[in-house]
């Protein structure tokens, strides 16, 4: 094959051959391996160590060249040779001519000079160009000239042609060149291969043609009736003008006479209707889904009631019946004495929007009764009064009743004051009698207050300041009923809002307040924040200073005891310090704390606070406007010396002084700071954390330390009785528990930490010994393992993405090898 | 009338409304309802790994018909079911794998063993044998499946060892003591491609599948040679430590060629860089007799003298899947089917066996939910493969006892050799000899 190709090649296109060999390195890889170009490579010649021109010539020499070319070359070479000879002979002849006699010059030419006869004797030497001049018109001349450029060039070293390489070397060179070509060709796949290698997901076959889905529209557009049925249907449609294009036409016709606005309005209306229908449908569905029986019952009732109301409006006959029923209900209600709004009848009444006077009164009556009942249960009202009131109530208006009650109360108070003023030496002035009287009055007062509160008497309270002040600033109230002393926290019964009574057991509810007593309620709501505010804005230092934070041990001191507690805790601290002398330094080290100066500044002077808590309200009221915006903190170093001797705490004193100085700028008389010492002693009462920590660490170290356990069973393997020798435990029965050497612990020589050496066996199975391959850091791997892939922890799409396999093969699909895109 | 209470499941509750819609889920989306994610997933991964082993039943079936060892197998390009097998008795059978039937049965196709088979264009089959003949057969299904006459016969000068067809052109290459290129329409070889110094037999020749003019051959002189029919030359040759028995070009990585070597290993080479193999695949305990790439190019199968079939992942040089049966003898040929799901092997016992490429894969229709579950399990297995238990289960391979013992022995020998080498190195002058990378030991010379 090769031979054939070569022969054909050189015989046929001489020109091409010449051109190529002229610059034979310009074979482009792109078009190098076309089928038609295969022949080129038959001649492929690597000219690494030759010049181009030489290569070309040697190629042409090696191969069987056409006759013409050979002849020409022969001729040219001969010519050259002849030229030389002639020159020599010329010289010789001239020399001889000068020496010898002049002879008749030998005539060598056959004829005259002319176009076909060249005179040697002419002045100009014969050139190749002269010879070729007549051929100027032929196209082959230029190529010829090019090819013999080597021969005509003047440089001497290129005159001779090199001998061809030995065949083996030549072939090796050929192979190398061919390999380079193949490599280059194959290398075009590298981008593709890289992409495949790096792809996260591969779906085989890789070069599958994307199969387009045919849409219905497309099918419909293409549709042509093929069988009888189809054509019949088509005809029918056509005659009825129901085909797509016809329908469009008729619609256009109908809409033609309408204006744009009208069409828009129509469309909007339609949309509205559809929307409403949709919503109604949704709602109905949602309601139909509810399974609750209670709900169903309520619904049913509601429906009935609605129906009843309608009946009210329309017919009187049914109304009478309904009224009768309602009356029965009411009677039942009253009989059960459940005077609450939770009763059936009351609820029914509540549900109604419009109430006539009778009904309103009935409800009010019921509530009133409930109230009375409640009071009676509490035993707060004398029977005869209530009875009288009851009889009155029925006639009078509620407002007037209340008014009268308040007036009565005020009168009573006044008489009390009068009676206190009178000083006589009667039995009543004796101490025990006075005590008893006081107790009685207090009880009466309490009852009156209660009543006031119930009837919206807070109004009164806020009116006279003295009364309000007294009630509020009262300490933990001590009540004595009979022989038992009852302690109440100070202001709680007063701060409790009326709403809190609206429990299910009480008859006064929010509903009743709504219905009956509108004005007191609103008053209540105004007055309540004033009362409750002191508890809300309590000073954290004052409240919690004695308990001093949750982390400290054994520092719980009763707040109620006031300054006594402070003294106690100081004492405690003193005792402790006296006990542990070496602890002093440690405490001094530890107890560096920051105290917010703001809070200190708002605190009271201890001298003026026998009961700290009780004066809170006053303090707050006064210090409100004078709060310092500056939030300066003070570093306090507690030392045992501070606690026990008062002379050596110059530092603390100084701080106190500075604080005082600061305070004087904007402070009134009553508000002063705590003494730092007391504060700190409060804060660190019974604090011994360092020792505890060290003990803990020691115990930890001991628990982990290697140890030996004697597993000998007593009585086994040894003789008992007198005279038996006690053998040491057998070494094979001593179990050695490796543990962790204290010196090899992770927290060895680290005073402030305990690092556990315990190994969690259950957690160990989630650990890996070394970092798996693709990961470069521990965090990376941990992160990848943290995220679960299951459907429980991911969205549907997330799950699908997370579990998508790298290689997807379609079942029953032939996977063809990659094909080069042409 | 007895009232029958029926457990009713409204399809709308648990089935997608339209095909393609997601299946409605009834799970609680609150993450608090699904605690211990990590522990649960690990457990699932463990179960998945166990299930994988539990359901690993790779053997699908056997195609019978040969009365002697099966020497060669080839699949028809573009077909899932047509597979031809040639035997030592000179018979060629054309199988329909999906129906497990014979399409054609050619009793004495060649005198002596059939050494090569390949499909030509237009449903024709080329076979070559040690009787120095190449025969062209009609492979279309016919009534008389035992018709014996070849369509054409190409005489050769010496026994042929292998034959392969060009992917698109009507050309084919044969390997005897030289590599020859034939035209289907011509009775004589159109060219000879031989490395000049090559004198030994060429055992196998294969066309590259994507770069179709490139072909490679292996010879008994421990060489791999690269040819190109465009340049018409043997371009490069490498001499290796031991000779190869089979070669295969990767269908998706056209520069990669896989060699099944006599030294129990498989090697992949990049033809652009033949000095060292890109990967070494170690696992067989005897010579590897055959190899074939999966059409995906990400897996390959190899059959060995050790009576096992192994399925490897590209780039993972150890721990292949191992298939074996009690009766299967030395595996002389192995191919992947065109859908990359099955593996066919021909062995000395005269059977062609069908195996699943993935041992625990379920055959038959798989619903979307099942597929999701399978994919989830696979993901979990992959994610937790570093876990001790999961990894151990995944790595575990059941081997026949002789293979296991041989592997142990081989490992001991190799370890000893390594130790010896290390000691030798220690006792030479420092820096005199460096440890030689395993990959660099494979190729002795690269000849141009």
Boltz contact constraints between the chains, C-beta under 6 A:
constraints:
  - contact:
      token1: [A, 1]
      token2: [B, 190]
      max_distance: 6.0
  - contact:
      token1: [A, 1]
      token2: [B, 191]
      max_distance: 6.0
  - contact:
      token1: [A, 33]
      token2: [B, 230]
      max_distance: 6.0
  - contact:
      token1: [A, 41]
      token2: [B, 231]
      max_distance: 6.0
  - contact:
      token1: [A, 172]
      token2: [B, 448]
      max_distance: 6.0
  - contact:
      token1: [A, 175]
      token2: [B, 233]
      max_distance: 6.0
  - contact:
      token1: [A, 175]
      token2: [B, 235]
      max_distance: 6.0
  - contact:
      token1: [A, 175]
      token2: [B, 448]
      max_distance: 6.0
  - contact:
      token1: [A, 176]
      token2: [B, 448]
      max_distance: 6.0
  - contact:
      token1: [A, 178]
      token2: [B, 231]
      max_distance: 6.0
  - contact:
      token1: [A, 178]
      token2: [B, 233]
      max_distance: 6.0
  - contact:
      token1: [A, 178]
      token2: [B, 235]
      max_distance: 6.0
  - contact:
      token1: [A, 179]
      token2: [B, 235]
      max_distance: 6.0
  - contact:
      token1: [A, 179]
      token2: [B, 236]
      max_distance: 6.0
  - contact:
      token1: [A, 182]
      token2: [B, 228]
      max_distance: 6.0
  - contact:
      token1: [A, 182]
      token2: [B, 235]
      max_distance: 6.0
  - contact:
      token1: [A, 183]
      token2: [B, 272]
      max_distance: 6.0
  - contact:
      token1: [A, 186]
      token2: [B, 211]
      max_distance: 6.0
  - contact:
      token1: [A, 186]
      token2: [B, 255]
      max_distance: 6.0
  - contact:
      token1: [A, 189]
      token2: [B, 254]
      max_distance: 6.0
  - contact:
      token1: [A, 193]
      token2: [B, 253]
      max_distance: 6.0
  - contact:
      token1: [A, 196]
      token2: [B, 252]
      max_distance: 6.0
  - contact:
      token1: [A, 204]
      token2: [B, 296]
      max_distance: 6.0
  - contact:
      token1: [A, 768]
      token2: [B, 386]
      max_distance: 6.0
  - contact:
      token1: [A, 772]
      token2: [B, 386]
      max_distance: 6.0
  - contact:
      token1: [A, 788]
      token2: [B, 37]
      max_distance: 6.0
  - contact:
      token1: [A, 788]
      token2: [B, 41]
      max_distance: 6.0
  - contact:
      token1: [A, 789]
      token2: [B, 379]
      max_distance: 6.0
  - contact:
      token1: [A, 792]
      token2: [B, 34]
      max_distance: 6.0
  - contact:
      token1: [A, 793]
      token2: [B, 37]
      max_distance: 6.0
  - contact:
      token1: [A, 796]
      token2: [B, 22]
      max_distance: 6.0
  - contact:
      token1: [A, 803]
      token2: [B, 375]
      max_distance: 6.0
  - contact:
      token1: [A, 803]
      token2: [B, 376]
      max_distance: 6.0
  - contact:
      token1: [A, 803]
      token2: [B, 379]
      max_distance: 6.0
  - contact:
      token1: [A, 805]
      token2: [B, 375]
      max_distance: 6.0
  - contact:
      token1: [A, 805]
      token2: [B, 378]
      max_distance: 6.0
  - contact:
      token1: [A, 809]
      token2: [B, 340]
      max_distance: 6.0
  - contact:
      token1: [A, 812]
      token2: [B, 339]
      max_distance: 6.0
  - contact:
      token1: [A, 813]
      token2: [B, 339]
      max_distance: 6.0
  - contact:
      token1: [A, 814]
      token2: [B, 78]
      max_distance: 6.0
  - contact:
      token1: [A, 814]
      token2: [B, 338]
      max_distance: 6.0
  - contact:
      token1: [A, 815]
      token2: [B, 295]
      max_distance: 6.0
  - contact:
      token1: [A, 815]
      token2: [B, 340]
      max_distance: 6.0
  - contact:
      token1: [A, 817]
      token2: [B, 209]
      max_distance: 6.0
  - contact:
      token1: [A, 817]
      token2: [B, 210]
      max_distance: 6.0
  - contact:
      token1: [A, 817]
      token2: [B, 251]
      max_distance: 6.0
  - contact:
      token1: [A, 818]
      token2: [B, 210]
      max_distance: 6.0
  - contact:
      token1: [A, 818]
      token2: [B, 252]
      max_distance: 6.0
